[in-house]
Amino acid sequence: MTSKQPTARIRKSPEQVRSAVHQAVIDLLSAPAGAELTIPAIAQCAGVNHTSIYRRWGSREALLADVVTTRLERDWPLNDTGTLRGDLTAWAEAGVASMRTPEGRLLVRAVALSMPSSADMQAERAQHFRRRLHAIERIRERATARGENPPPVEQILDQLIAPLYLRAIFGIDPPVSGYPELLVERLLGNTCAPGMA
């Protein structure tokens, strides 16, 4: 008769932990109203120790920012179309498509929940969202290399990115067609198509 051996605990790699934690955040955001979105709740849902989350992200706000930027990088690829107008339009089209999905709307909620409550948390959050600014910078750098004159990053944020988030926050879907092109037309200073508002 043999004695029963204890089951060995499977150790997750750092990338497996990150993936499990990110999915746990999405799952909890998808849960009915009232579901907790705390570090212990996220850890339990992900099947990891809560200390692993604190050690890697430091705060819930920084974790949410990482989830958002990671999903945006996946859903808003930096297509090189050969022109600044084409790149910005493709990027806005990807944004509109993402915002129309349930997960895209959850990400907007995560952005709101990741608002920092202290200077330290603000710095952690800014570190993650800076990755998105780098994406915009890459679009601008490509345009400059082609001899084009791209608008400043702040202008792209204000006139191309902000309208998409504002609509998502208020639950207003973009027009069925033509909205990305309209935003880019306005951004680049050309006459917008008649009848688009």
Secondary structure, DSSP 8 states (H G I E B T S, - for coil): -------------HHHHHHHHHHHHHHHHHS-TT---SHHHHHHHHTS-HHHHHHHHSSHHHHHHHHHHHHHHHHS-----SSHHHHHHHHHHHHHHHHTSHHHHHHHHHHHHT--SSHHHHHHHHHHHHHHHHHHHHHHHHHHHTT-----HHHHIIIIIHHHHHHHHTT----SSSHHHHHHHHHHT----TT--
